[in-house]
């Protein structure tokens, strides 16, 4: 037992510390009061996980209710671990795209390779457990200054961890982004997104089905070990270097080769279940381990559960009951199935796919039953080590945190800025850490492994896959979130994350269908940090409603702050999934031919705050506000132009601004097609980052007429030329080779050796 009721505050604080529990004094006393007794050690660890910020969203849940989550494209909203949007119909079946978004920030900062790899493993399971076939990944990443040896070590480990896991399970990484900022020196961000393909009739839910009392709970996968014990609580605390060893122990160990087999075996199970017309429950083991997964499965159906921990396969004998119950060993799943189907399910995993031969003690095993009594019971060594009301365990706690909304900075750029020479500025902007080529990173990922990739990572605003064999249906995926904006205005940063992610999928020709968010912020107990979070929710909600694209899934990651008090920039990272009825109507940003016409579709709003050029030139300015009416018109015009075959190439104007966009379009074409501008640009027009697309067309009259019908602003920029240069008014005349060198050089040495003590060993 954990002595609670007769312990004074200092004694109880020490007991919590020695037991490795993150529960507050108030929370642990509330547990004892509700149970009317002291909790057992196992119960204390179970509540520690389930009542953590990571699992219960205790500071954020009521704010998240403001986000729009419904719409005609939504097949399933954010009530489970993943959402689903409509993809389209093919041969009499309705298909959906499953999308989930997760963070693995703390583990990746502490143990970069394993932390990032297990982040991919977790998000893959979230999609798999909806009954979907996993088809794609994305990886938004945020690093501290790469000239710092430890930050470089963290970044390298993270990239390698994502690559090693995604490549080994055979799922392409088709999208992602990277920002480097001082604010991520002590806390990197590793967000991961996964997509899956599903037939609407085959959706599986993460809840015990109606009438399932007495059904079996089957644990599948890796044998439980000591890794990842306390992971949920660890992810809900401020990082402290003094706890480094304990923190490392809370990070799980990945096994992508076992996961590959688990995925294929699960696909076989899906087919068998559908052939027999069964309704079952299926959920991955993430935060809270066996306890968290089985409790949520049972509670989701209004039932209880009885689990015998002695029946759970373990990697070694005599593991403490709390470790078996709550440890977050990777590569595990749990089913709720009728007893008559259990032998078939066990046979698929253990015999047909030979799990015990893949990893020591890996297997499928019956570990318990669903009960009509709404209690959660754990047995170990023949004794009851946990018996609590299941709703008390799984509903968590709620906090109304105090917050102070941030005040956006306000300034105007100096007039002299308009006289700067564009040719002097452009190479410096191209070489900026947030603009330069990411090839050294994305080339580590296999982006075409399944043979379904139409546009791979690093070649467009969004990745594009054709997931259904023989069908023209395609799916686009993009991610966005700019920390430079967030430092100045957290609410506008959130709005721009939505707008930019939507623009990215539109640029390749896809209709935005749904979004996910991963909300990465500082300490919610700090009123300023909590205010940034609230402002971020307001920005996301505004932009999503204005553009009519709902959120179908998401994640909250708080306490991204070091013990020294350094919190990350507010980082709402948004992923948008878009759909195309016909993949042949998509387009990449690469310039296609000589003599075509280039247009800017959209206007440039005032304000350079948060832009790369503002940092390069030392300018202080406002973060621009999105013009939603103009954005709706631009999106409608560009989508229609794609459908009408008028688009040769399209690229969203974002980091670096218009001139960078044009350069990138030329770089994607091999730096062989040049650009001749016949419009005069000042610094603002050349480098402002929010709003507009650049479009290449070979049918300019038709494109102009189409944009006029939609009321979308259109500016002719110039044309493509055979000479490999960027040339324009005011002395702008630079060889593409020189610009390409400036763009590629900064990360060429990303994998150069770092100092031996970079890992702080």
N, C-alpha and C positions, 0 to 999 in steps of 0.2 A: 504493500500500500504506500501511497504518497501521503504523508501526514500533512493535512491541510487545515482541518477545522480547529485543531488545538495548537496550531503553530502560529507564532507571532510573525510579523512581516519580515524581519531580518532572517529568521530561521527558514521561512518558506522561500524567500529569495535565494538563499544558499542551496536549498534542496532542489529548486528548479535548475539552478546553474549546474549542480553536480549531476543531475539527471539529463542534462542536455536539452532542456525544454525551453521553448520561446514564449510560452504562455505568460501573460501578465498576471500580477497578483489578483487583480479583479476578476480576470477570466477563470483562473483556477479555483477561486473561491465560489464563483458562480456555478461551476461544474459540481463542486461538492454540495452546494446548496440544492441544486436541481436533483442530484442523485440521492440526497439525504444521507450521505456517507462520504468517506474519503474515497477517491478513485484509486483503482489499482495502477501499477506502473504502466501496464499495457493500455489501460483506458486513458491515462494521462497523455501518452504518446499519440494515441488515436485522436484525441481532441486537439492536441498540439498541431497535428496535420490538418484536420478538417476545419478547425477554426482559424487557420492561418490566413493571411491576406491572399496568398496564392490560391487557396481552395475556396474560401468563402466570399472573397471580394467584399470584405466587411466595411471598407471605407469607400467603395466605389459603386456598389450595385445600384443604389437608388439614383445616382447621377446617370448611369448608363441607360436608364429607362427613357431618357430624353431622345435617344437616337432612333431614327426611323428604321423599321425592320420588316416592313411588309411592302408588297407591290406585285404587279403581274408577272415579274420574272422570278419570284421567289417560290421555290418548291418546298423549302423548309427553312425557317428562320433560326435565330440563335438560342434554341432551347436545349441543344445538346453540344457535344464537343466539336461539331462541324455544321456548317450551313450548306444548303443546296440551292443552286439556281438552274433554271431551265436552259438546256442546250438546244434541243430541237427534237423533231420526230424523224424516225428512219425505219422503214419497213414495218409500220404499225406499232412501233414502240416509242414511248416518250423517254428521252434521256436527260439526265441532269449532270451538272458538274458540282461535285462536293468540294468545298474549300474550307480550310482551317488555318489558323494563324496563331503562333505561339512564340514565347520568348524563352531563352535559356541564358540570361545575362550573367547572373552571379556565378553559375558553374563555369561558364566560359572565361570569366575573368580569373578564376582560381586555377582551373585546369583546362586550358584552352582547347586542346585537341578533343579530349573526352567530352568536355562540356558542350562544344558545338556539335559533335557527332551525335550525342544522345539527344540534343535538341531536334535534330533531323529525325531520329528514331521515334521520338514522342509524337511529332506532328504527323508522321506517316501512319502511326497507329490510330490517331484520331480519325483520319480519313478512312482507313481500312475498316474500322469498326462500324461504319455506316453501311457496310456491305459493298463498298466501292473497290474498284481496281485503281491503284495509285498510279497516276500518269505524269505528274510533273512536280517540281519543287521551285521555290524562289528563296533568296537569302538577303534581306536587307541587313547591312552591317554598319556599325559605327565604332570607329577606333580613335584612340588618342594619337598624339603626334608621332608619326612613324620614324622620325629621327631619334626618338627616345628608344634605347635598346629594349627596354621591357615592353613598351607598347608595340614595337615591331615583333617581338617574340610572341605576344598575345595574338596579334593579327595573323602572323604566319600559322600558328597552331590552329586558329579558328578556321582559316581557309582550308587547311589540309584536313581538318576533322570533317568539315562539310563534304569536301570532295571524296574522302575515303569512304564515308558512309553512303552518300548518294550514288556514287559510282558502283559500289559493291552490291547494292540492292537493285541496280538496274533501272533507276528512275532519273530522268534527265532534269538538270537544273536549268530552267529556261529563262529565268528573270532574277533580278536583284539590283541592289545599288550599294554604294559605299560612300560614306562621308567621314572625313577626318577632322577632328575638332579637339581643342584643348580640354573641353568639358568632359570628354570620354577617357581621360588619362587614367583615372582610378576605377572607372566602371565602363567597360565596353558594352555594346549592345549586340546581341545575336538574336535576331528575329528570323523565323522560318515559316514558310507558307507551303502547303501541299494541296494538290488538286487530285481528285479522283473522278472516275466515270462510273455512272450508275444508271441502270434501268429503273424508272420510277417505281415499278411494281416490286423491285427487289430491295427497297430500303429496309435496313435493319436498325432498330432503335436500342439505345443504351439503357433499357429499363426492363425489368421482369414483366413479361406479358400478362394480360388479364388471365386469371385462372391458373397461374403458375405455382401456387403454393404446393410444396412437395417436389418441385422440379429440382434437378441437379444443377449445382454450380461447378463448372469445369474450368480448372486453371490450365493454361496452355503456355508453353515456352520454356525459357531459361530457368534453371533451378535457382531458388532464392539464395542470395548470399548477403554479406554485410554491406555491400556497396550501396550508396544512396540513402543510408539511414538518416532520417531527419531532413531530407531534401526539401520538402515543402516549407518547413519552418525556416530553413536556411535561406530560401529564396524570398522570404518575407522579413529579412533583417538587413540592417545596414552592414556593409562589409567592413570587417576589422582585421587588419594584418596580424594582430595578436592571436586571432583564432584561425590562422592559416591552416594548421594541420587538421583541426576539426572540420573546417570548411571543405578541405580536399576529400575527406572521408564521406562527405555528404553528396559528392558527385558520383553519378552512376558510371558504369563501365559498358561501352557499346559492344555489340556483336552483330555487325551488319550481315555476316554470312548466315548466321542463324536466322536473322530477320528475313532474309531472302527466301529461305525455306518456309518460314512461318507464313509469309504472304502468299506463297503459292499453295500451301496447304489450306489456308483460309479461303482462297478462291475456289478450291475444290469443295470445301464445306459449303460455301454459298450456293454453288450449283446444285449440290445434293439437297440442301434445305429447300430451295425453290422448286426442285423436281417433286418433292414430297408435300409442298404446300404448307410448310411449317411456319409458325411465328415464334421467334426466339429473341433473346436478349444478348447483346455482345458489347463489350467495353474494354478499352485498354487499361492496363495498370500503369498509372502515372503517379501523380502526387498521392501520398498516403498508401501506396502499395496495395497489397491484398485487401487490407481493411478498407481503404478509400474506394477502390473499385467495386467490391462486392456490396458495401453499404449503399453506395449510390445506385447500383443496379437494383437492389431490393427496394430502396426507398422510392426510386423512380416509378415503380409499379404499385406503391402503397403497401408493400410487404415488409417483413423482417427477414433475417438470415441467421443461419447457424453454421459456423465454420469450425472445422477441426484442424488446427494448425499442424498437428502431427501428420496429416495426410498431404501437406504441402511439400513438394519436392524441394530439398535444400542441397546446397553444394558441400556442406559439412555437417556433422552431427552436433547436437546440443547448442544450436543457435538460440539465444534468448527469445522468448515468445514475442517481445516487443519488436525485435528485429525482423522476425518472420512476418509479423502482422503488418508492420508499417514501412519496412525497408523498401526502397524504390529500385530494386534490381530491374535492369532493362529487359526488353524483348519478352514481355509477358502480356497475356490477354485472358479474358474470362468470359465464359458463355453461361447463359441460363437456358437449359434445354429440357424437354420432357424425358423422363428416364428411359423410355423405349428407344429414343434416338441416341442416347449416350454411347452405347457400344459402337455405333457407326462413327460418331464423332471422334472417339478415342482411336478407332482404327485408322481414320484418315491421317491423323497427326502422327501416331506412334508407329503404325505399320506401313501405310502407303507412302508417307513422306519421311519415315524413319528418324523422327526427332531425337530419340536416345542415341543415335549414331552420329548426330551432328555436333552435339555438345554434351559434356558430362552431366548426367541426371536431367537433361532437357526432356520434356514429355508433356502429354496431356493427362490430367488426373482429376478425379472427382474429389472436391475438398469440402463440400457442404451442400446445404439445401436452402431453398426459399421457404419461409415460414409465414403462416397466416398471422401469427402474433407479431406486432410491429416492434420487435426488439432486435438488437444486434448482439449476437452471442458468439464469443470465441472460446474454444476449448484448447488446452495444451496440457499434455501429460495426464489426461483424464480429468483435469480440473477446469472449472470455469474461470477464465482470467479476464473476461470482459462481458458485461451484460448491461446494456444501456438502451433507453428509448431511441430508436433509430432516427426519429425526426429531430431530436435534440442534437444528435451527433452530426447529421448532414445539413441542417439548415444554417449552421454557423452562428455568428454574432453580427451585429450591425453597429456601426459607429457614425454619428453625425459629426464629422470632423470640422473644426473651425477652419475658415479659409479667408484669405485676402486676395481679391482679384487683382491681377497685375495691371499696371498702367503702361500702355504702349509708349515707346519713345517717339518723340516728334521733332523733326528737323527738316531742313530743305537743303539740297546740294548747292554749292556755290556756283554762281553764274559762270565763272571762269572755266568750269568743267566742260562746257560745250565747245571750248576752243582746243581741246586736247586732240592730238593726232591719233586716229584710229589705228594706223599701222604700227604705232609704238606700243599701244595698249594690247592689241589682239594677242601677240605671242605670250604676254604675261598672263592674260586670262586663260589661254589654252593650257598653260603650264600649272595653273592653280590646282591644289590638291583635290578639289571637288569637281574639277572639269577634266583633268588629264585622263588618258586612256587607262582602263581597268583590265586590259588584256592579261597582264601578269597574274591577275586574280581569276578571272572567269575562264581562262584557258585550262585551269586545273579541274574544272567540272566537265563531265561528259554531258553535253546538252542534246545529244542526238541518239542516246543509247537505245531507245525503244523503236527507233525508226519512224516515229510519228511527228517529229519536230519539223515545222515549216519555217519558223524563224527562231534561231537559237539565241541564247544569252549573249549580249554584247553587240548585237547587230541591228537593233531597233529599239524604239521606246518601250515595246512590250515583246515578250516571247509569244510564240504562236505554235500550237500543236493541232494535229488532226487526229483525234483520239479514237474514232470509231472506224474500223477497217471497212473500206469501200464506200464510206459516206463522205459527202463534201463538207460536213459540219466541222467547224474549227472553233478553237477556244484560245483567247488571248489572256495573258497575265502580266500585270505591271505592279510595281511597288513605288511608294514615294513618301517623303517626309524630310523637310529641310531644317537642320538644326540652326543654321544661321538666321533664318526667319524667327525661330522660336526664342532665341536670345533677346530679340527686340520686341516680339509681340506673339505670345503663345496662342492666342485665339486665331489671329490671322494665319499663323503657321499651320494650324489644324485645317483651316479652310483650304489653304493652298495644297495641303497633302491630298485632300479629296479631289480638288479640281485637277491637279497634276496627274494623279493616278488615272482619272477618267480620261483626260486628254491623251494619255499614253496609249490606252487601248484603242481609242478612236483613231489615232494616227496610223495604226496598221490596218484599220478598216473594220474593227469590231464594235458592236453595240454594247455599251456598258450594262451588265446584268446585275451585279451585286458587288459589295465590298466587305472586307474584313478590316479590323483595326487592331493594332497592338499598341497599347498606351503605356509608354515608358516614361516614368516620372520619378521624382525624388521622394523624400520622406513625407508620408501623408500626415504625420503628427506635426509637421512644420506648416504653419498657416500659409506661408508664401508658396511652398511647393504644392500644397493642396489647392491653392487658388489657381496655379498654373494648370492643374488637372481639370478643374471645373471649367476654366476658360477654354481648354482644349475640347472638352465635350461640347460646349456651346458652338465652337467653330465647326466641329464635325457635323453636328446636327443641322446647322444652318446650311452648309454646303450640300449635304446629302439631300435635304428637302428641296433646295433651290434647283438642283440638277436631276432630281427624281431617281436617284440610285440608292437603294437601301443597304444597310449593314446586315449581313446574314450570319456573321460569326465574329469572334474577337477574343481579346485577351488583355489583361491588365497586369503590368509589372511595375510595382512601386518599390520604394526603399533603394532606388539606384543612387546610393550616396555612400561615400567612404566615411570611416570613423572620424576623419579630419574635418568633416562637414561639407565636403565638395560634392555637390549633386550634379547630375547630368543636365544638359539643356533639355527642356521639355521636348519630348520626342514622340508625338503621335505618328505612327507609321501605318500607312494605309495601303492595302492591296486591293486592286480592282480586277475582276474577271469579266471579260467581254466575250460575246459569241458572234460567229459569222455563219450565215446559212450556206455560203459558198466560199471556200477558201481561195478560189481563183480571183476573188475580188479584193484580196488583201494586197498590201504594198509595204515595202521596206523603205528606210530613209535614203538608201544609196541612190545617188544621181544616176539616171539611166541612159541618157543619150545627149549628143551634142545638138544645140539649137533649140532646145525646149525652153519654156518660159517659167520663171520662178516668181511666186507670189508670197506675200505675207497675208495670211487669212486671219484677220483680227487686228485689234488696235493695241497700242502699248500704254498701259495705265501709268499715271504719275507715281513716282517713288522708286528709289533704288535701294531702300533699306534691306539688308540681308543679302544683297546680290554680291557676286564675286567681284565685279568691278568696283563696288563700294569699298570692299576690303583692300583691293589692289591700290586704289587711289586715295584711300583714307577719307572717304566721303561718309558723312552722316546724313541719313535720310529716312523717310517713313517706309515701312513695309506697305506695299500697295494693297488695296482692297480688291478682291475679285469682282469683276463686272459680270454678274450672273446672266443678265439678259443677253449681253453680247456673247458670252460663252455658249449659251444654249443655241444661238443662231449659228455660231461657227461650227459647233458639233454637228448640228443638223445638216449644214451645207457640206461638210467634209464627208459625212457618212453617205449622203446622196451621191457625191462625186465619186466615191469608191464604187458604189453600186452601178453607176453609169459608165464606169471604166475610164474616167477622166484623170485619174491620179497615177502618175508614173512613180512618184516618191512623195512621202510626207514625213515631217519630223516636227515634234512639239518643241516650241521655244522654251527652254528652261535654264538650267545652270549655265552661266556664261553669256546668255542672250542670243540675239539674232545672228551676229557674225559667227559665233561659235557653232550655232546650228548649221549654217551654211558650210562651214569647214568640215564638220562631222559628216554631212551628207556627201561631201567630196571624198573624205577619207574612207567612208564605207564603200565607195566606188573604186578604191585602189589609188586615190589621189591622181587619177588620170583625166577626170573631167573637171574643167575649171569653171569659175563663176565670174561673170561680168555684171556688176551692179550699175544701174542707170538711175538710181535714186540716191539722193544725198542724205546721209545719216549723221546725227550728232552722237555723242557718247550715250545719251539716254536711249535713243532709238537703236543703237548698235548693240548695247549690252544689258538693257533691262530684261528681266527674266520671267516675268509673270504674264501670261496671256499670249495667244497667237500660235499659229502653225506656219511652217514654210512648206509650200506645195510646189512640186514640179509637175507640169502638164504639157502635153503636146497638142492640146486642143484649147487654146486660151480663150477664144470667143465663147465657146460653150461653157467653160468654167466660170468666166465672168458673168454670164447670163444666169447661171445657176445660183451663184452667190448673191446676185442682185435680187433674185426671187426670194431668197431666204433672209434678205436684209442684213447679210453678214458683211462687215467691213473688209475690203480687199485692196491691197496695194501691190502694184507691179514692182518687183525688185530688180529684175534684169533677166539674164538668160545664161544657159550653160554654153561653155566654149571649149574648143579643143586644147587650148593652151592651159597647162596645169598651174594656174595662178588664181588668186583672189584679187580682183581689180575693181576699182570704183573711184568715185569723185574724191577730191581732197587728198590726192597723192597715195591712195590705197592701192598698192601693187606689190604683192608678196607671193613668192613661189609656194605652191602647196607643199613641196618637199621641206621647206624651212618650217612651215607651220606644223606639219606632221611631226617633225623632229621635236619641236617644243611640246607637243601634245603627248608624245609617247615617252619622252625621256624621264619624267619624274618617278614612275614606278618600275622602270626597267630593272632597278636593283632591289626590288621588293624582297627577293629571296637571297640577297647577299647575306653573308654571315653576320651574326650579331655577337655581342660580347658574351663570354662564357657565363657570366652571372646574370644574364638577361632574365632568366626564370626566377630570380631571387632565391636560388636554391640554398 
